[in-house]
Amino acid sequence: MHSARQDIEAMHCLSGRLPKQLFDTQIAASLLNHPIQISYQALTENLQNVYLEKAYTRLDWTTRPLPEAAIEYALDDVRYLIKNYHQLKAQLQAENKLDWIIEEAQNLLNIDLYLPPIDQAWQRVKGLSRINKNAHVLAVQLAAWREHRAQSNNKPRKWVLADEPLIAHALGKEKLSNKAQNSFDDFLAQHTNIQNIKISINKNKPPTKTEKSQKVVLQKLIQEKANQYNLAIEVIASSKSLLKYIRGDRSVMFCQGWRYHLLQRELENAK
């Protein structure tokens, strides 16, 4: 599969099951220094020297009969997938990175990714760090309610309430519809743990001057290692995960698996 996470989420939502094995060609490509979120079209062009048209990306696929050109477009969407897989796998094996993609697949097949606890839903809200403490509590509750509604109704979160109006409501700048407000009130009444939820706001605060300096040191060390293994630094450690690490969070990805194996000495030296 290419960029498999949303497809896996849909499979899990419809069947309650996850694949037993997986090879994500987008992730594999990122381990070989292709752009991190390279598209299937761009990867196929790079590997197979074949240009795939994008003319039918917005087609209503329930239309019948489908145009012949649309059918060819759909076939192209998987036609080169196996070829890409074999080529990427061979390159990973040549660079001794095959264990890395196996580990990445295991991470992607972690069921916790697809059933996030509603009391952790606030971590997905953009802009939370920029609001005051009082508004922050309401935003956290709204995020939990949104996650509950989205899971219950099998809808994207943004269809329930997008991040921007969520923040605006928490700040008192906008109001929910009467129906949504009643639903939110009922949710809080039924989930007293969410009513009384307490989180570390510090996790979302902008970095201090000292933290910025520490981050620069870590980035330099990790960049050297990334260059050595022909990787983009973001494949090893995102900017966000570096800040979490500086603040004491050792659950970040680069403290585990192949990333930690690469960085163990650098992290010890940076203490």
C-alpha positions as CSV (number, residue, x, y, z in Angstrom):
1,M,0.0,0.0,0.0
2,H,1.0,3.6,-0.4
3,S,0.4,6.0,2.5
4,A,-1.6,3.3,4.2
5,R,-2.8,4.9,7.5
6,Q,-6.1,6.3,6.3
7,D,-6.9,3.1,4.4
8,I,-6.1,1.0,7.4
9,E,-8.3,3.2,9.6
10,A,-11.2,2.8,7.1
11,M,-10.7,-1.0,7.1
12,H,-10.7,-1.1,10.9
13,C,-13.8,1.1,11.0
14,L,-15.7,-1.2,8.6
15,S,-14.5,-4.6,9.7
16,G,-12.9,-4.2,13.2
17,R,-9.8,-5.8,11.8
18,L,-6.2,-4.9,10.8
19,P,-3.9,-6.4,8.2
20,K,-1.5,-9.0,9.5
21,Q,1.3,-7.7,7.3
22,L,2.0,-4.4,5.6
23,F,4.6,-2.7,3.4
24,D,3.9,1.0,3.0
25,T,5.8,2.2,-0.1
26,Q,5.6,5.9,1.0
27,I,7.3,5.1,4.3
28,A,9.8,2.8,2.5
29,A,10.6,5.6,0.1
30,S,11.2,8.0,3.0
31,L,13.9,5.6,4.4
32,L,15.7,5.9,1.1
33,N,15.7,9.7,1.2
34,H,12.7,10.4,-1.0
35,P,10.5,13.2,0.2
36,I,8.7,12.1,3.4
37,Q,5.2,12.4,2.0
38,I,5.9,11.6,-1.6
39,S,2.8,10.8,-3.6
40,Y,2.2,7.6,-5.4
41,Q,2.4,9.4,-8.7
42,A,5.7,11.1,-7.9
43,L,7.3,7.9,-6.6
44,T,6.1,5.9,-9.6
45,E,7.6,8.6,-11.9
46,N,10.9,8.4,-10.0
47,L,11.1,4.6,-9.9
48,Q,9.4,3.5,-13.2
49,N,9.8,6.6,-15.3
50,V,6.1,6.6,-15.9
51,Y,3.9,9.7,-15.5
52,L,0.4,9.0,-14.1
53,E,-2.4,11.4,-14.9
54,K,-4.4,13.0,-12.0
55,A,-7.4,13.9,-14.1
56,Y,-9.9,11.9,-12.1
57,T,-9.0,12.6,-8.5
58,R,-12.3,14.3,-7.9
59,L,-14.6,12.0,-9.9
60,D,-17.8,10.7,-8.3
61,W,-16.8,7.0,-8.3
62,T,-20.4,5.9,-7.8
63,T,-21.1,7.0,-11.4
64,R,-22.2,4.2,-13.7
65,P,-21.0,3.5,-16.3
66,L,-17.6,4.8,-15.5
67,P,-15.7,6.4,-18.4
68,E,-13.1,4.1,-19.9
69,A,-10.4,6.6,-19.1
70,A,-11.4,6.7,-15.4
71,I,-11.1,2.9,-15.3
72,E,-7.6,3.1,-16.6
73,Y,-6.8,5.8,-14.1
74,A,-8.1,3.5,-11.3
75,L,-6.0,0.6,-12.6
76,D,-2.9,2.9,-12.7
77,D,-3.5,3.6,-9.1
78,V,-2.4,0.0,-8.3
79,R,-0.7,-1.1,-11.5
80,Y,2.8,0.0,-10.5
81,L,2.4,-0.7,-6.8
82,I,4.0,-4.2,-6.9
83,K,6.9,-2.9,-9.1
84,N,7.5,-0.1,-6.7
85,Y,7.4,-2.5,-3.7
86,H,10.0,-4.9,-5.2
87,Q,12.3,-2.0,-6.2
88,L,12.1,-0.3,-2.8
89,K,12.5,-3.6,-0.9
90,A,15.7,-4.3,-2.9
91,Q,17.1,-0.9,-2.1
92,L,16.3,-1.2,1.6
93,Q,18.0,-4.6,1.7
94,A,21.1,-3.2,0.0
95,E,21.3,-0.4,2.6
96,N,20.6,-2.8,5.5
97,K,17.3,-1.0,6.3
98,L,14.9,-3.9,5.8
99,D,14.4,-4.3,9.5
100,W,13.5,-0.6,9.7
101,I,10.5,-1.0,7.3
102,I,9.3,-4.1,9.2
103,E,9.4,-2.0,12.4
104,E,7.5,0.8,10.8
105,A,4.8,-1.6,9.6
106,Q,4.4,-2.9,13.2
107,N,4.0,0.7,14.4
108,L,1.4,1.3,11.7
109,L,-0.5,-1.8,12.7
110,N,-0.8,-0.8,16.3
111,I,-4.5,-0.8,17.1
112,D,-4.1,2.1,19.5
113,L,-3.6,4.3,16.5
114,Y,-7.1,3.7,15.3
115,L,-8.9,3.7,18.6
116,P,-7.4,6.8,20.3
117,P,-8.7,7.4,23.9
118,I,-11.1,10.3,23.8
119,D,-9.4,11.9,26.8
120,Q,-6.3,12.2,24.6
121,A,-8.1,13.7,21.7
122,W,-6.9,17.3,22.6
123,Q,-3.5,16.3,21.3
124,R,-4.9,16.4,17.7
125,V,-6.2,20.0,18.1
126,K,-4.1,22.6,16.3
127,G,-3.8,26.0,18.1
128,L,-4.3,24.7,21.6
129,S,-1.0,26.1,22.8
130,R,-2.0,29.7,21.9
131,I,-5.0,30.0,24.2
132,N,-5.3,30.8,27.9
133,K,-5.7,28.2,30.7
134,N,-9.5,28.7,31.2
135,A,-10.2,28.3,27.5
136,H,-7.8,25.4,27.4
137,V,-10.0,23.3,29.7
138,L,-13.1,23.8,27.5
139,A,-11.1,23.1,24.4
140,V,-9.9,19.8,25.8
141,Q,-13.5,18.9,26.7
142,L,-14.7,19.8,23.2
143,A,-12.0,17.7,21.6
144,A,-13.1,14.7,23.7
145,W,-16.7,15.2,22.7
146,R,-15.8,15.6,19.1
147,E,-13.8,12.4,19.1
148,H,-16.7,10.6,20.8
149,R,-19.1,11.9,18.2
150,A,-16.8,11.1,15.3
151,Q,-16.2,7.5,16.4
152,S,-19.9,6.9,17.2
153,N,-21.1,8.3,13.9
154,N,-18.2,7.1,11.8
155,K,-17.5,10.6,10.5
156,P,-14.3,12.6,10.2
157,R,-13.6,14.8,13.2
158,K,-13.7,18.0,11.1
159,W,-17.3,17.1,10.1
160,V,-18.3,17.2,13.7
161,L,-16.3,20.3,14.6
162,A,-13.1,21.6,12.9
163,D,-10.2,22.8,14.9
164,E,-10.6,26.5,14.2
165,P,-14.3,26.8,15.4
166,L,-13.4,24.5,18.3
167,I,-10.8,27.0,19.5
168,A,-13.1,29.9,18.7
169,H,-15.8,28.4,20.8
170,A,-13.4,27.7,23.7
171,L,-12.4,31.4,23.6
172,G,-16.0,32.5,23.6
173,K,-15.9,33.9,20.1
174,E,-18.4,31.5,18.6
175,K,-21.3,29.4,19.8
176,L,-22.2,25.8,19.0
177,S,-25.6,25.2,17.4
178,N,-28.3,24.3,19.9
179,K,-28.2,20.7,18.8
180,A,-24.4,20.5,19.2
181,Q,-24.5,22.3,22.6
182,N,-27.1,19.9,23.9
183,S,-25.0,16.9,22.7
184,F,-21.9,18.4,24.3
185,D,-23.8,19.0,27.6
186,D,-25.1,15.4,27.6
187,F,-21.6,14.1,26.9
188,L,-20.1,15.9,29.8
189,A,-22.9,14.6,32.1
190,Q,-22.2,11.1,31.1
191,H,-18.4,11.4,31.2
192,T,-17.5,12.9,34.5
193,N,-13.8,12.0,33.9
194,I,-13.8,14.4,31.0
195,Q,-15.5,17.1,33.1
196,N,-12.7,16.9,35.6
197,I,-9.9,16.2,33.1
198,K,-6.5,17.7,34.0
199,I,-3.6,17.7,31.5
200,S,-0.2,19.2,31.4
201,I,-0.6,22.5,29.5
202,N,3.2,22.8,29.6
203,K,3.4,20.2,26.8
204,N,1.8,22.6,24.4
205,K,3.6,25.8,25.5
206,P,6.0,27.4,22.9
207,P,9.6,26.6,23.6
208,T,11.6,28.8,25.9
209,K,15.0,30.3,25.0
210,T,16.8,27.5,26.8
211,E,14.7,24.8,25.1
212,K,15.4,26.4,21.7
213,S,19.1,26.2,22.4
214,Q,18.8,22.6,23.5
215,K,16.8,21.8,20.4
216,V,19.4,23.3,18.1
217,V,22.1,21.1,19.7
218,L,20.0,18.0,19.2
219,Q,19.1,18.9,15.6
220,K,22.8,19.2,14.8
221,L,23.6,15.8,16.2
222,I,20.7,14.1,14.5
223,Q,21.4,15.8,11.2
224,E,24.9,14.4,11.2
225,K,23.4,10.9,11.8
226,A,20.8,11.5,9.1
227,N,23.4,12.4,6.6
228,Q,25.4,9.3,7.4
229,Y,22.4,7.1,6.7
230,N,21.0,9.1,3.7
231,L,17.8,10.2,5.5
232,A,15.9,13.4,6.0
233,I,16.2,14.5,9.6
234,E,12.4,14.5,10.0
235,V,12.4,10.7,9.3
236,I,14.4,10.3,12.5
237,A,12.9,13.0,14.7
238,S,10.3,15.7,14.1
239,S,10.6,19.2,15.5
240,K,7.7,18.5,17.8
241,S,9.2,15.2,19.1
242,L,12.4,17.0,19.9
243,L,10.6,19.5,22.1
244,K,8.8,16.7,23.9
245,Y,12.1,14.9,24.5
246,I,13.6,18.1,26.0
247,R,10.6,18.3,28.3
248,G,11.2,14.8,29.6
249,D,9.0,12.7,27.3
250,R,10.8,9.4,26.5
251,S,7.9,7.9,24.6
252,V,8.9,9.7,21.4
253,M,9.7,7.6,18.4
254,F,13.4,8.3,18.4
255,C,13.7,6.8,21.9
256,Q,12.6,3.4,20.5
257,G,13.6,0.9,17.9
258,W,15.9,1.6,15.0
259,R,15.9,5.3,15.6
260,Y,17.2,4.9,19.2
261,H,19.8,2.4,17.9
262,L,21.1,5.1,15.6
263,L,21.0,7.9,18.2
264,Q,21.8,6.3,21.5
265,R,25.3,7.6,21.7
266,E,24.3,11.1,20.6
267,L,21.5,11.3,23.1
268,E,23.8,10.3,25.9
269,N,26.4,12.9,24.9
270,A,23.8,15.6,24.7
271,K,22.8,15.1,28.4
